Amino acid sequence: MWWVIAGTRGGASRAKIILFLKERPGNASQLAELLGMDYKTVRHHLEVLLENRLVVKVGSKYAATYFLSPELESNYGTFQDILERAGKTKIG
């Protein structure tokens, strides 16, 4: 989880997506609009989060809704620690 959030350039964007999804599930279009990010950029970050089992997807194509994975839900404190240690507490 450290590498996905703090070890790469896109980590801050992925952290914003996680913080949003913690509050409520959403699709890529909603995330892009509410976070002020480009749709394709959001899709890229969602794919990285999916590959690393930090989010899960329900549905397919444009209507797919994303949720935090059970693994991330049970380790959410670790995610918060990573944000704090990486100096990214101002995200969101």
Stockholm file with secondary structure:
# STOCKHOLM 1.0

chainA/1-92         MWWVIAGTRGGASRAKIILFLKERPGNASQLAELLGMDYKTVRHHLEVLLENRLVVKVGSKYAATYFLSPELESNYGTFQDILERAGKTKIG
#=GR chainA/1-92 SS CHHHHTSSTTHHHHHHHHHHHHHCCBCHHHHHHHHTCCHHHHHHHHHHHHHTTSEEEESCGGGCEEEECHHHHHTHHHHHHHHHHTTCTTCC
#=GC SS_cons        CHHHHTSSTTHHHHHHHHHHHHHCCBCHHHHHHHHTCCHHHHHHHHHHHHHTTSEEEESCGGGCEEEECHHHHHTHHHHHHHHHHTTCTTCC
//
